[in-house]
Each structure stands twice: as C-alpha cells, then as structure tokens.
Amino acid sequence: MPDTLASLQAAFAHVLHATMNADPAAVTRGSRLREDLGINSLSMIDVACAAEDRFGVRVPDDDLERFVTVGDAVDFLHRALLQRALVQGDGGSG
C-alpha cells in the first residue's frame, strides 16, 4: 500500500499510463478524467479494473461514476485502503 497520498497518486498515474497511455508526469490531482485525459465511460471501466488489480480494492460502479478528477479517484482509493487496513488490522481484540 502506498504510504502517502502523493505516492498513491503516482501509483494511480502509472495505472492511467498502463491503461490509457497517459503521461504520468502530466497527471495531477486536478486533472479531469474525461475532459483532460480523454477517458470515456468504457475506458473508465478498464482503469477501474486495473486500479482494483493494482491496489487490491473494489471500485463499485456507483463510486466510479462520481469520479471527475484524478483527486476524486485517489481520495477514494486512499479511503478504501485505510478501511481495508483497519479491517485487516482488527484481529478481534477488545
């Protein structure tokens, strides 16, 4: 799991490069997925599947539709990874 939002964004930029041939250096939090990166609904599914494989978290279709910017996707992944870590770290103690 990437340890910071910056490293998570960099990892997501590489997912975008692998699936959409986006230049990772040009991907910013404010980059709009559709308008700036040219990702349509169908290719967004490819990006989501690649992100699920890379980060080991599920991206539900309802959430996917809410992603407007790279930052939206990175924030979702960050929350999902934190949630997964909390669930895995909860060994039933208490």
C-alpha positions in Angstrom: 0.0 0.0 0.0 1.4 3.4 -0.9 2.2 5.3 2.3 1.2 8.8 1.3 -1.4 10.5 -0.9 1.5 11.6 -3.2 2.8 8.1 -3.6 -0.8 6.8 -4.1 -1.4 9.5 -6.8 1.9 8.4 -8.5 0.8 4.8 -8.5 -2.6 5.7 -9.9 -0.8 7.8 -12.6 1.0 4.7 -13.6 -2.3 2.8 -13.8 -3.5 5.6 -16.1 -0.4 5.2 -18.2 -0.8 1.5 -18.5 -4.4 1.6 -19.4 -4.8 4.9 -21.2 -1.2 5.8 -22.2 -1.5 9.0 -20.1 1.8 10.7 -19.3 2.3 10.1 -15.5 4.2 13.4 -15.2 1.2 15.3 -16.6 -1.3 13.7 -14.2 -2.3 16.0 -11.3 -4.9 15.8 -8.6 -6.9 18.3 -10.7 -6.7 16.5 -14.0 -10.2 15.8 -15.2 -10.6 12.2 -16.2 -12.9 12.8 -19.1 -12.0 16.2 -20.4 -8.3 16.3 -19.7 -7.3 12.7 -20.0 -9.9 11.6 -22.6 -11.3 8.7 -20.5 -14.8 7.8 -21.6 -17.3 5.5 -19.7 -16.0 2.3 -21.3 -12.3 3.1 -20.7 -13.1 4.2 -17.2 -14.1 0.6 -16.5 -10.7 -0.5 -17.8 -9.0 2.0 -15.5 -11.1 0.8 -12.5 -10.2 -2.9 -13.2 -6.5 -2.0 -13.4 -6.8 0.0 -10.2 -8.6 -2.9 -8.4 -5.8 -5.2 -9.5 -3.0 -2.8 -8.5 -4.4 -1.7 -5.1 -6.5 -4.8 -4.2 -9.7 -2.8 -3.5 -13.0 -2.9 -5.2 -14.3 0.2 -7.0 -18.1 -0.1 -7.2 -19.8 1.3 -10.3 -21.7 3.9 -8.3 -18.5 5.3 -6.9 -16.8 5.1 -10.3 -19.5 7.4 -11.8 -18.7 10.1 -9.2 -15.0 10.4 -10.2 -14.5 13.7 -12.0 -10.8 14.3 -11.3 -7.7 12.2 -10.5 -8.0 13.6 -7.0 -11.5 12.0 -6.6 -10.2 8.6 -7.6 -7.1 8.9 -5.4 -9.2 10.0 -2.4 -11.5 7.1 -2.9 -8.5 4.7 -3.1 -7.0 6.2 0.0 -10.2 5.7 2.0 -10.6 2.2 0.7 -7.0 1.2 1.5 -7.4 2.7 5.0 -10.6 0.9 5.5 -9.0 -2.4 4.4 -6.1 -1.8 6.7 -8.4 -1.2 9.6 -10.4 -4.3 8.9 -7.3 -6.5 8.4 -5.7 -4.9 11.5 -8.7 -5.7 13.7 -7.8 -9.1 15.0 -10.9 -9.2 17.1 -9.2 -7.7 20.1 -11.4 -5.9 22.5 
